[in-house]
């Protein structure tokens, strides 16, 4: 869900050739990264096997980040 929103925001910024839109997409990326980091802490507390899963799977964008 996060990856789709981030990719869509950057795609829109490239489509409209807007620097401000690119800035908004970067803020969205930063916010999603912050939120995902917080969620990962909660998941690590709730599920003891989550750190093993986290090592195998990327946080926001599959195969990249």
Buried (B, 14 or more C-beta within 10 A) or exposed (E): EBBEBBEEBBEBBEEEEEEEBBEBBBEBBEEBBEEEEEEBEEBBEEEEEBEEEEEEEEBBBEEEE
